[in-house]
Amino acid sequence: MAVLILNVSQVREWEDATWSAGVSQENVIRKAGGQVAYYAQKMTGQGDKILIIAGKGHNGDDAIQAGEQLKEREIKIIRVVDAAKSIPEIKSDLNENYSLVIDGLFGIGLNRQLDDKYCELINIINQFKTPKLAVDVPSGLNVETGETMGAVVQAAATVTLGAIKNGMLRTNVAQFVGRLYVAPEIGLIPYKFKTDLFWTTSDDFDGFPPARIVTNHKGSFGHLLIIAGSLGYHGAAVLAAKSAQRSQPGLITVLTTPDVYIPIASQLSQVMVNVWEPFFAIPEKTTAIVIGPGLSSRGVSSGFVDFCRKIWDDFPYPVCVDASALDWLQEKKVNSSAPRVITPHPGEAARMLKTSTEEVLSNRIKSLRRLSKMYGNCYVVLKGHQTIVGNYEGNIYFNSSGNPHLAQGGAGDVLSGYLGGFIAQPLLKTDILKTIRYAVWQHGLAADYLQKDFKRWTIEELISTLGCKINEKEIVFKV
């Protein structure tokens, strides 16, 4: 199930309840250390040297336990009780051939500015050319507020323990957290919290999508209409259509503008392609529509825009709007009760909210809620690092998959097409939010699979990887 996103006081409450239930702190520390060791093993190779810098608190205990459980690695542990005394030893190790530095200096209890010596110590840790793996939280980060307490370890990856701490998901701290791995099973007792923020994991999708039965036919899986492509941007329509094929709706039709019909149709064999005209009739039994990939406002008529707006307002089945078509939406409730989905990146969201990209990124949850409310409580996929999914009043889910190599032209077109192919399927509409989340997670997972061995890949390869059987737990990036 989705991992909880908690504040520090909730984490402390959880820990106290665990100790009161008779669970020993030593047992939890041992399991936490084992989780850190697991990721450190994955990030290094046999015989590699690992430096562990452990503070005097339980975060340091977790790091030391990790060192004791690491196998076939050369481990050096420096226990920091006094920063000034530890600085010379750590500085002398800067030229050692370490493959990984494990940061266990400070944990979630840090809520004060660090003194000069600890800031100096952290700055020395950051001078190591080898990647850093943070235990629970990068040292120097206030995980309640997302503030830096004078200096912060710049981790390549962080293994956070038990639950995600909310301050770690702020955009401004991503540079310190690096790749975020979650170890929820560390021996804490089951405990219920009131929260509307969750971290998506593969366990959320056990048995999803459901298996198809032998009597199903193509009519069982819907008909997706993709309205896409204009002069200079016909490739976006092709990418959206091909990615929609990977989610396997029964039928797919692309509706495009006259001047790009030939280049689009010539690249698609399984997908039907039609040209828009003023009196175009939506194909019968269409069960979802995607609008936007490759549609330039300069390349379409006002009648075309009105046609798309009417679909958003009235079409009785799910509609997803992406890219330039987002600018055509009007701030009002829609007439249809069917789900509506928008998939903006932060720049597009800023235009829709009439604000700056920086403002959107400073509070993505608030931005998502505002967008949803403005456009009829639609579902919002606010793309970017740790894409978030939700609407005005329900739970918000942070996506755990994906990496910076998705920052290629066409990646968004692939997502909208892939998502559209799922929401077109009648059997997947009972929990539309789960269906949306699944498409987003699979899109990122495919990119992670391609990237795990530092392979250079293209958007076409991303499409061919969508839907492949991938073990998320095995995707740990080597350093």
Secondary structure, 3 states (H helix, E strand, C coil): CCEEEECHHHHHHHHHHHHHCCCCHHHHHHHHHHHHHHHHHHHCCCCCEEEEEECCCHHHHHHHHHHHHCCCCEEEEEECCCHHHHHHHHHHCCCCCCCEEEEECCCCCCCCCCCHHHHHHHHHHHHCCCCEEEECCCCCECCCCCCECCCCCCCCEEEEECCEEHHHHCHHHHHHHCEEEEECCCCCCCCCCCCCEEECCHHHHCCCCCCCCCCCCHHHHCEEEEECCCCCCHHHHHHHHHHHHHHCCCEEEEEECHHHHHHHHCCCCCCEEEECCCCCCCCCCCCEEEECCCCCHHHCCHHHHHHHHHHHHHCCCCEEECHHHHHHCCCCCCCCCCCEEECCCHHHHHHHHCCCHHHHHHCHHHHHHHHHHHCCCCEEEECCCCCEEECCCCCEEECCCCCHHHCCCCHHHHHHHHHHHHHCCHHHCCCHHHHHHHHHHHHHHHHHHHHCCCCCCCHHHHHHHCCCCCCHHHCCCCC
